[in-house]
Every structure is written in structure tokens, then in C-alpha cells.
Amino acid sequence: MPNIFDYLIWRGDLSFRTAPFNEVDNLILSMLSFIEYRNIVPSALLGTPVRLSECLRRYEENFPAGEDFGVIVPGETTDLFRRAASSERFSEIYAAYYVNITDEAEPMQFAAITYILPDNSVFIAFRGTDDSLAGWREDFNLSFTCPIRSQELAAAYVADVASVYRGDIRIGGHSKGGNLSVYAAAFVPSYVQPRIVNAYSNDGPGFLGHVLDSAEYRAIAGRVVTFVPQSSVIGMLLEHDGDYRVIESTIHNGLFQHDPFSWSVVGPQFIHLDGLSRQGKRNDQVLRSWLSKLDSEERRKFTETLFSVLESTGAKTVSDLTEGRLNSIAVILRTFGHLERETKDQVYEFIKRLAESAVE
């Protein structure tokens, strides 16, 4: 089935003046937030925006052989950037205010960029989880705390952009970037919120229940657009308000449907389905049942244990773990063996409850 590359072939010659912004444009710009714009796009709020076609020229000087995204971010992202920035539709977009922060001590991984469209509206894209262990640990923190640091930074970033650019605002992201876009839309200052047209979550995890119950979220809920593939796993994590749009993926395995290059496109939109597949419904039920059996303290302890074991290998990224696979496994097993009995029992109990939920 056609995907976002085919979309660029079909509609890449249509300017935004001819064909208005659509849901597929949202996904493309969300994925382009994974590009390393350092020394290409200014990191200062008032820095001079750079046309996307010029961004590509500078990028290819910095990465003549293409960028290494590690094992998590799809490698096709570089090719997507090349094709989009070379198209008539996207080449006229300007990029501004690139922020990229990773803090292993906190831990936290946050990146954002602002795209300025020809009508002077902006699309703020938040990067999803990259290859860093700090980013993955922060993702796990979503299961027991809110706000995480990246969510706070996302809301502040939108407020900063709104103070400089006066047009309509759209916000989006893939994976954790989708979660950040919805959180930011809800928790920006109230005077900014009316300018937000939509906040897109592209298979992003949900929230703890109190966020969805908040007045801030309810004020923006009608403008939140959540896409999940038919057998989604990542997008079914935590709580959504139930108003999500199911789209077709060409991959059978639900976990790998998180890959946005597998999402089917026709014309200016995704192929929409009536609801989750049988596997998708099962995934949703298992995840909800599992998480309901764990209180926030149990989730916190498991996260701390898991990442203390992974970090014992000296790895900073997921790629580090996979590249030194045999050595990493040996260190992980040795570290786990030295854990206190109570901690081991907590890990076993965590896994046991997941198995019970799957059986049920």
C-alpha cells in the first residue's frame, strides 16, 4: 500500500496555498523532528529561520553519508527529509528554534523544532524517543509520574513560540513526541490555547488518569487528534479519552506498526479503519489489565531496577546494548544476580502479572 513517500510523489508539487495542511503533512513534519538540525537551524528563539531546502543543503554537508539514528528511529527518516525538502510543497517551509537536550542524570531527552508555513501558521514538532537510554527511562517514568521534565519543557516551548509568531499553531509528534504535543497544548498559558488549531499524537502513549480529568485537558480535547495503527501497542499505553482514529498499517505485528513508514496513505489522508483489529483490542485489554494491577510505587521500583541493570553495562544508547550484545547480556545477568532478593522478587512479580493479564 502507498505510504508517506508515495504522498510526496503524488502531492509534493502542490503548494500549501493550493492544497491546505492535512494529517499526512503532520506526520511528515513530526518525523522530520528526528533530523539533527544542530548548526543548521538556530537554537535561539529569535534566530533567523532557515528555508527547509537550505536546511537540506547544510545537512548533506554535515552528513554526506546520511545520519546514523541508531536502532530505534527508522533509517528512512533521512530519505524522507531529502524528498520532502526537495519537493515544491515542503521546500517553502522555514525551520526555526531548534532545541535538543539530553540529560542522563535527570534522566530526560527533549527535542523540538518550529516549522513556519507559507500562511505564517506554525507547526511545532516534538521529537519522539530516540536511541538514548535516558529517553527510554523517561518514557517509563510516564507510567507513574506527571509531569515529566520533557512535558514541562514542551509547554514552555509552545509558549515561547507563541510569543514570537502570531499565526495559528499546530503541534505534533510521533511516539513520545505525540504525548508531549497533547500535554503542551493542554498546559500552555490559557491565552495561548485559543490559537491552537490541532495537537496531533501519532501513536503516542496516553496519560495518567488525572491529566485527562483536568480542566486544562478538557479545554483542548476537541482539538486533539490521536492516530493509532490497527494493532497498536505503544499508542495503547496509559489512558486516552477514547477518541482516537484507527489507521491501516502494512505490518502485521502490532509492536512494529509503530513504524510510521508502514502507515497507508491515500490522497491527503491515511486509510482510516472502523476500529482496532482483534489483535489491537487484545493488546489494549492486556495492557490495561496489567497496569491496573500495579500501583505507581511498583512501577517506579521496576523502572529503577530495570535501568540500573541496563546502565551497568556502560551503555548510553540502545544501540550500545545491541552492538555489544554478548558482553551486555553477561553484564546484565551478573548485575541482576547481585540484586537483593526483595528486588528480584519485585521484578518476577511484575512479569508474572503481565503473563496473567495476557492469559486472562
N, C-alpha and C positions, 0 to 999 in steps of 0.2 A: 504493500500500500504506500501511497505517497506520504512524505514527511516534510519537515521544515526546509530541507534542501530543495525539494520539488516546489514548495511555495515560492522560494526565491527565483526559481526558473519561471514560474507562471506569472508572478506578480511583482518581481523585482524591478520591472520597468515602470511600475505605476507609482507616481509620487503620492505623498500623503495628501496633497491638495486634490488629487483625482480620486483616491481611494482612502477613506478615513482609517484611522488607527483601529486595529482589531485584535482579537485574542491571540492570534498566531504571532503578531508583532510583539505582544507582551512576552511570549516565551522566548523569542529570539533575543530580545534585549536583556531578558533575565539571564540567559545563558552567556551572553557577552560580558556579563559582570565577572565571569571567571577569568577573563583575559588579564594579564599583568600589564597594567597601564602605568606603572611606575616610570618616571622620566619621559612619559608620553603625554599624560593629562595632568594638569596642575593639581596639587593636593590642597591648595588654598581655596577657600570658598569664593574669593573674589578674583581668582586666577582667570586668565583668558581661555575661554572654551576652544576646543580643537575639533575641527571637522573630522568625521569618522574616517573618511578616505585618507586624510593626513595621518590620523592615528594608525591606520594600517601601514602606511609607508614607514613611519617611525618604528612600528612594531617589528616589521620584517628586517629592519636594520639591527634591532636588538636581538631578535630570534630568527636568524636566517634559516635555521633547520626546523623551526617550529618550537613551541613551548612544551616542556615536559610537565604535565599536570599530575603525574603520579597515577596510582591505580584506581582512584575514586572518580575523578572528573573525566567524562568521555573525551577521548583524544580528538574526536571530530570537531571539538569546540574551536580549534584553530582554523580549520577549514570553513566552519560556519562564519567566523569573523572575516576571513578573506572574501568569501562570496557575498556576505551582507554588505561589507564596506565598499565593495566594488560595484554594487547594484545602484541603480538610479534612486531607488526608494530609500535606502539606508545611508548612502554616501552623503546626503544632505543634512543628516543629523549631526549635531555637535555634542561632544562629551566634555564634562566639567566635574570638578570637585571630587577627585578620586581619593578615597581613604582606604587604607589597608593596614589592619593592626592584628598582630597575633601575640598573645601574652601567655606563655607556658605556665607562669606562676599562678595566674588567677583561677582557672585557665579560661582563655577567651580567644575567639577568632572572628573578626568582623571586617567586611569589605563592602564598599558601596560606591556607586558612580551615578551621576546625573546625566541623562540624555536630553538634549533640547531639540524639540521637533520644529519643523518649519512654521507652525502656527504659534510658536513661543510657549506651547504647553511643555511640561517636562515629564519624563518617565524616570523615576528613581528606582534603580535596580540594586537589590541586596544579594550579595553572593551567598550561595548555599555552603554546605560543609565541604571543605577542601581536604587535602591529604593529611593535614596536621592532626596529631593525636590530641592537641589542645582543643581543636574544633570538635572532634568527636566526643571528648569528655564534656564539653559544654552542651552538646546535644543531649547527652544522658542526663545532664543537670535539669533539662526541661521537664523531666518526669517528676521532679519533687520540689522545684523552686520556680518562682516567677515574681519579678522579672529577673532574667539572667542579664549579665552585663551587655551582651550584644543587643538585646531588646531595648535597653535604655539608650544605647548609642544610636540605634535605628530611629527612635522617636526624636532624639536631639538632632540627628542628621536631617530629617524631614523638616523640622522647624527652622534649621539653618537655611536650607534651600528655599523654603517659603519666604524667608526674609529678604531674599535677593531677587528671585524670579517670581514674576507676578501672574503668570498664566495658570491654567488648570494643572492639576497634579495627578499623575497616575503613579502607582507604586507596585512593584512586583519582584518576584524571586522564585527560584526553584529550590525545593527541599527546605533546609532551614531558612533560606532566603525568603521563602513564602511565608513562613511563620513570622519572620521579622517584619515583612511588609504589612501584614494584618495588625500586628501589635503596634507598629509605628502609627498606622492610620487611626487606631483607636486612642492612643495615648499622646498624640501631639496636642499642643495647646488648643483649646476649643475654638479659637478664632481662625485656626488653620484648617480645621476639619471640613468646613463647607466647601473648600476649594478642591477637595479630593474627589476625583471622578470615580475611580475604582482602585481597590487594593487586590492584587492577584496573588493567590497562593497556588503554585504549580507543584502539586503532590507534596506539599509541606505538612509537617506534623501539626497537630492541633495544640490545645492549651489545657491547663488545669481548669477545673470547672468554674472557679471564682472569676476567671477572666471573662468567660462567656456570659456570666451573670451580671457583669459590671455595667454601669450606665454608660461608660466610655465606649465599650464594645457595642452595646445596643444602638448607640448613636450612629455607628458606621456600618452596622451589619448588612443593611440593604445594598451597600456598595462593595461588599466583599465578594470576590469571585474565586471559588475554590475548584480547581480541576484535579481529578484523580483518575488514573487508568483503571480499567475494569476489575483488575485483581490486585489493587494497591495494597502495599504493606506500610510503607513509610507514611503515606498520607492518611492512614487509618490510626496512626498512633495518637494517643491522648484524645481530647474531646473536640469535636466540631459542632456547629449548630445544626447539622443535618442538611444544610442547603448546599450540597456540593454537586458539581457537574461531572458525570462519568464519561470518559472518552476512551476511544479504542487504542489499544497498543498491539503491535505486531508480534510481541514476545509473549510466550505462554506463562512463564514463571512470574509470579506476582512481584517478587522482590526486584527482579531485573526490569520490570516495567517502569521502574523509577527513571530509567534512561529516557530522556525526552526526545531522543532521535528515533525512538520506536513509536511515537505517538502519530496516529494517522491524521492527515490533513486533507481537506477538500475545499478548494476556493479560499475564502478568507477566514475559515474556521476549522476546528478539529472535527473529527467524526464523533458525534455525540451518541451515547447509548442510553437506553431506558433506565438502566441501573447497574449495580455491581454484578459481576459474574457470580456463579456459585462459589468459586474459589475465593473471590473477593469478599463475599458475605461471610464465608467461613473464617477468613483471615481477620475480619473485623470482630467477629464473635470471640475468637480465641484471644486476641489482643485485649479486648475489653474485659473478658473474664480474668485473664492473667493479671492485668494491672489492678483490678478491683480487689485482688487477694493480697496486695502489697501496700502497706502504708508508706507515707513519704520517707520515714526514717529507714525502712527496709530498702527502699530504692536508693537512698543516699549511701547506705553502707555498701550495697552491692557495687555501685558506681566507683566508690573509693577503692574497694578491693580490686575490682577489675582493672582499673587504670594504674594502680600501684604495681600490679603484676606485669602489665604490658610495658610500663615505663622502666621496669627493672632491666629490660633488655638494652636500654640506652637509646631506643628508637625515639625519634621525634615525629615520624610520619608513619602512615600505614604502609607506604612503600618500603620503609626501612625494615618493617617486620617481615614483609613478604620476600624481599631481596635476600635477607639473611635467614631464610625460613628455618633451616635445620638448627642453626645456632639459637635463633629466637625461641623455638619450641623447647629446646633444652633448658634455657634460662627461665622460661615461663613455668615449666614443670618443677624446676628446682625451687623457684620462688614460692610457688603455690604449696609445695611440700613443707616449706618452713613457716607457713602461716599458722596462727593459733587455731586450735581445734574449733573454737566457737566461730571463728571467721569462716573456716572451711564449711562448717555446718550451715551457715547462712547462705553460702553460695549453692550448696547442694539443695537447700530448701527452695531457693529462687528458681533453679532449673526444674525441680520437681513440680512446682506449681505451674510452670509453663507447660510441662508434659500433661498434667492433669487437665488443664484448660483445653489442650488440643484433643484429648480423649473425649472430654465432655461434648 
